[in-house]
């Protein structure tokens, strides 16, 4: 199964990279852009056919390594 994982900063956590992107967009003439928050997208292939076991494995992967749960949120979906 393939896990598609999205990791974003929690609300209230400063996002300097997002601000830099917003600044660049403004300088390119996109004045309608109010704010930008950036994140990460990761795909992980899991060798598991049982959906519940795959979800548990991806949950451990996200919480244990991919996301800093103090400052980041994550969500994922599984595709067979």
C-alpha positions as CSV (number, residue, x, y, z in Angstrom):
1,X,0.0,0.0,0.0
2,X,1.1,3.5,-0.7
3,X,0.8,6.1,2.1
4,X,0.5,9.7,1.0
5,X,1.6,11.9,4.0
6,X,1.1,15.6,4.4
7,X,3.0,17.4,7.1
8,X,2.3,21.0,8.1
9,X,3.2,23.4,10.8
10,X,0.7,23.8,13.6
11,X,-1.2,27.1,13.8
12,X,0.7,29.6,15.8
13,X,4.1,28.3,14.7
14,X,6.2,30.8,12.7
15,X,6.8,29.8,9.1
16,X,9.7,31.7,7.8
17,X,9.8,29.7,4.5
18,X,6.1,30.5,4.0
19,X,6.8,34.2,4.6
20,X,9.6,34.1,2.0
21,X,7.4,32.5,-0.5
22,X,4.7,35.1,0.1
23,X,7.2,37.9,-0.3
24,X,8.4,36.5,-3.6
25,X,4.9,36.2,-4.8
26,X,4.2,39.8,-3.8
27,X,7.3,40.9,-5.7
28,X,6.1,39.0,-8.7
29,X,2.8,41.0,-8.7
30,X,0.5,38.6,-6.9
31,X,-0.8,41.1,-4.5
32,X,-3.9,39.1,-3.8
33,X,-1.8,36.5,-1.8
34,X,-2.4,37.2,1.9
35,X,-0.4,34.4,3.5
36,X,1.5,31.2,2.7
37,X,2.1,28.2,4.8
38,X,4.5,25.5,3.5
39,X,4.7,21.9,4.4
40,X,6.0,18.5,3.3
41,X,4.5,15.8,1.1
42,X,6.0,12.3,1.4
43,X,5.0,9.0,-0.2
44,X,5.8,5.7,1.6
45,X,5.3,2.3,0.1
46,X,4.3,-0.2,2.9
47,X,4.5,-3.9,2.3
48,X,1.2,-4.7,4.1
49,X,-2.1,-6.0,2.8
50,X,-4.2,-5.5,6.0
51,X,-5.4,-1.9,6.0
52,X,-5.5,-1.6,9.8
53,X,-1.9,-2.9,10.1
54,X,-0.8,-0.5,7.4
55,X,-2.4,2.5,9.1
56,X,-0.8,1.5,12.4
57,X,2.6,1.3,10.7
58,X,2.3,4.6,9.0
59,X,1.1,6.2,12.2
60,X,4.3,5.0,13.9
61,X,6.4,6.2,11.0
62,X,4.9,9.7,11.1
63,X,4.9,10.2,14.9
64,X,8.3,8.5,15.3
65,X,10.3,10.1,12.5
66,X,8.7,12.1,9.8
67,X,6.8,14.7,11.8
68,X,8.0,16.8,14.8
69,X,4.7,16.5,16.7
70,X,5.5,19.4,19.0
71,X,5.3,21.9,16.1
72,X,3.8,19.9,13.2
73,X,0.5,18.2,12.3
74,X,0.3,15.3,9.9
75,X,-2.3,13.4,8.0
76,X,-2.2,10.5,5.6
77,X,-4.3,8.5,3.3
78,X,-3.6,4.9,2.0
79,X,-4.0,3.8,-1.6
80,X,-3.8,0.2,-2.6
